[in-house]
Amino acid sequence: MTWMRIMLAPKDIKTSKHFQLQDAFEKVFLATVAPKDAAMFQNNSSYEEYGYYFSPEAVAIFSVSLASYNAVECGPPPRPETSLLVGHADAWDMLSSDAKTDGK
């Protein structure tokens, strides 16, 4: 399985779609007993769109919802440009420290 990304436009942020997405993932994350390698990340808000990234294990437990958000395959986001939203503290270890991976 691969990483997946959901992009939200500023208008989606104004309608709190990002909070709905995070809340939905967090509920699944907790219901599946917080899998160690499942995590949700967000790119820094300096982009025109907001990217939400899901690790391969997160994709495995959240795939139905990802499909409804038109998620696309991607590489892991770059660590320097990313915030951890849901997951264990060591989820950072899944990310590249290279800012040239998939930070859009």
C-alpha positions in Angstrom: 0.0 0.0 0.0 1.1 3.6 -0.6 0.7 7.0 0.8 -2.4 9.0 -0.1 -3.1 12.7 -0.2 -6.3 14.8 -0.1 -6.1 18.4 -1.2 -8.6 21.0 0.1 -9.1 24.4 -1.3 -9.3 27.5 1.0 -13.1 27.5 0.6 -13.1 23.9 2.1 -11.2 25.2 5.0 -13.7 28.0 5.6 -16.5 25.4 5.8 -14.4 23.3 8.3 -14.1 20.3 5.9 -10.6 19.8 7.3 -11.9 19.4 10.8 -14.5 16.9 9.6 -11.7 14.9 7.8 -9.5 14.9 10.9 -12.3 14.0 13.2 -13.4 11.1 10.9 -9.9 9.7 10.8 -9.3 10.1 14.5 -12.5 8.1 15.2 -11.3 5.3 12.9 -7.8 5.4 14.4 -9.1 5.0 17.9 -11.6 2.4 17.0 -8.9 0.3 15.4 -6.8 0.6 18.6 -4.4 3.3 17.3 -2.3 1.2 14.9 1.4 2.2 15.4 2.1 3.0 11.7 -1.2 4.8 11.0 -0.9 8.6 10.9 -2.4 11.7 9.3 -0.2 14.7 8.5 -0.9 18.2 7.1 1.4 20.4 5.0 2.2 23.8 6.2 -0.5 26.4 5.3 1.8 28.4 3.1 0.5 26.5 0.1 -2.5 27.7 -2.0 -4.2 24.4 -1.2 -4.0 22.4 2.0 -2.7 18.8 1.7 -3.6 16.0 4.1 -1.4 12.9 4.0 -2.2 9.4 5.1 0.5 6.8 5.8 0.0 3.4 4.2 -1.4 1.9 7.4 -3.8 4.9 7.7 -4.9 4.1 4.1 -5.6 0.5 5.1 -8.0 1.5 7.9 -9.5 4.6 6.3 -9.7 3.7 2.6 -13.5 4.1 2.2 -13.4 7.7 3.4 -10.3 8.5 1.4 -12.1 7.5 -1.7 -15.0 9.8 -0.9 -12.5 12.7 -0.7 -10.9 11.8 -4.0 -7.5 11.0 -2.4 -4.6 10.4 -4.8 -1.4 8.3 -4.4 1.7 10.2 -3.4 5.0 9.9 -1.6 5.5 10.7 2.0 5.4 14.5 2.7 8.7 16.2 3.6 9.2 16.4 7.4 10.3 20.1 7.5 7.0 21.2 5.8 4.6 18.9 7.7 2.6 18.8 10.9 1.4 15.5 12.6 -2.4 15.7 13.2 -3.2 12.2 14.3 -0.8 9.4 15.2 1.9 8.3 17.6 4.8 10.7 18.3 7.2 8.4 16.4 5.2 8.7 13.2 7.7 11.4 12.3 10.1 8.5 11.6 8.0 7.6 8.5 8.8 11.0 6.8 11.8 12.1 4.8 13.9 14.9 6.1 14.4 15.9 2.5 12.2 18.8 1.5 12.1 17.6 -2.1 9.8 14.5 -1.7 6.1 15.2 -2.1 5.3 18.4 -0.2 2.6 19.9 -2.4 
